[in-house]
Amino acid sequence: MNPHDSVVEAPVLFETREGAGGKRIGIATLNAPKTLNGLSLEMTRLLDAQLRAWAEDAAIACVVLQGAGEKAFCAGGDLHGLYRSMREYRDGGGEDITSNAYAAAFFEEEYRLDYFIHTYSKPLLCWGHGIVMGGGIGLMSGASHRVVTERSRLAMPEIGIGLFPDVGGSWLLARVLRGAGLFLALTGAPLNAGDAIYAGLADVCIDSGRHAALLDALVAQPWGEAPAANRAALSKLLAGMSMAAPPGPLQSHAEQVEALVGAGSLEQVVAAIGAASSDDDPWLQTAQATLAAGAPGSARLAWELQRRAADLSLADTFRLECIAALHVAAHGDFAEGIRALLIDKDRKPRWNPATLAQADAQWAQGFLISPWPAEAHPLADLA
């Protein structure tokens, strides 16, 4: 046997490259291509520690966050690990939603990392090539420079697994033009590069074949000492390498989507989407099918959270999502959604509540009750 066959590479790889004027570029690579770089708690901890170290290192001028392989930057979170923790919690008769130690740590530390990226002191470029979903959106959305390619596909399809768009998704989607964020949450509709930029989830499109050239350009860039000036320099560099991103289906359906999500109550919006004429329109047909098959409770929570997040700060949104996520892990449809998709793979989830009428606003309110006083919230220090 080749002795190298037994070597297990780290789930996140870190390197620095020497640049001009004594400055360096830090490169973090999610390294789990077999799971489409699904984000585990270990990966979160490794990333958080290194990003904080680079933030304090005066020689690091710019940070790059990317994924290994050609298929995905990051397709989401560690659903298998969360499923195991939810089964153990429920089988043990758990009542305190904070007593699922893995889920509590996973959501707190993932959200803390995402928020840190949103507030990072240095230019941080995310190479969002390939699939970017769920937890991948959380990592990418806060980067100062979010790059997509002709092969990028972004989505928040949590309705299909009994969750809701978290990782700040409530805040992000509440701010998408013409109310389209609600449509994306209810249907999990994918975005190509052009639609991702339109929705405010990406900044620039660069041909995937220019990845190596981009890293070379970062190394050659004459970085200065001021982070603001470095961010401006990076914006100029990316603009010089960018290409036009053709409009995607979200833009071509913008007027229709705006009318659908403006139909009134959640029940009326869901009914309007389901009744929309979709002949010869595969994108809308897929959106309708996803909504029809999705968890009614997820639709309600997405609706309630986006309505609140429209008036909240990002930090307050993360705090609220953390509460809702622990409730969902404890007694919501999240475990059932993962079971149907990834464990038994029967794709026949038994949602509870089974209808939107049962998943009403009063039902949702129970998922927003904090188990902690405000000062004791694990994310209380996010400012």
Phi, psi and omega in degrees: 000138176296126183299337181283346182295332184271357181283124178259116180286153178298148181289345171226130179257139180235137174212158172236146178239135180290131180244195181285149173064026178081001178275158181229156176252129175264131182236121177248126183239116172297127193236057176224060187298334180294334176253023182055038177058037176303136189276114177264169177297321178299317179297319178301315182293320178296315180298313183301313182297316183288320178297323177292321178295318179292328178296329182269351183270111184297338182281339180279117182264331187207147180239140176243133176242125185213175179240149177283150179085173184259356187268327189205146163284304177194121185270004178140196183268180183279084185290326180295316179296318178295321180298313179301317182293324180290321178295316180297319179298313184288321179295333179273005178071031182300140178240326178279116186294344179273355186276355169279093189299320182293311181297318180298316179291319183301307184292317180300312186285326175296313182293323179297317178296314180302316180294322178299320178296319178301329185250018185298140188279346184239163175303130179229114183260125175254124178268092186272059182276142176076215184283130175226106184224154172049246180301334175293322174299319180300318179290319187282323193296331182271353181296146180292334180223110186251111185256132172243165180234179179295347181250011179285141174222110182255144177196158171234082188268031187297337180301336181280349179236015175077017176253207176210161178297103181255218183046038184085002183300327178299317180290316182295310185289331177295344184251008176287144184305142169058032176071010186293341179298325177294318177301317180297322180291321184282334187244349183061021186301133181281153179243133170276186184302314182297317179290326179297319177292317178302319183281356180082017179261357177210165185244324187208149178250130178230139179302134184300334179290352182258015181301310180297321179296324178296314179298321177297321180293325177295320179295322183280345184296131177281085183289150176253201182263334187273121180303322181296317178293324178292323177296319179295320179295322178293321177300318180294319179298314181293323179299325180288342180255355189284162174227160179294136177255112182303142178302140179259186184296331178298321179288319181290339178257012190304314182294317180295315180299317179301319179293319182295313183283349177266014186289344179133237181289171178301318179302319180291322178296313180298318179296319181295318178297316181295329183269354184296139178293124184232021178302132179058030181227080184303324182297313180289324178298317179295320178298316179296318181294321179295316179297316182296326182271347186284172182284123177303323179297324178295319178300315181295315181295321177299317179298309183295318182290320178295321179298320179286319184294337179301334181246008182256159169286166177298318180298316179294327177295315178299320179297318180292318178297325179298318177298310182297321182296320179292322175297316180297320179293329184277316187213021177258198185270003187300312180297320180294321178295319178292320178304311184292327184272317192243334186267292177276337177058032178273348181053035178230068181294143176256089186289142176218106012288150186272345182226159178293329178298324177284327179271066184269183184297324179295319176301314182296328183301328179295337180274357183248007179276122183283137175280355182237153164293156188308317184288343182260000178301136183298342177252022183299334185275355175293128185246000000 
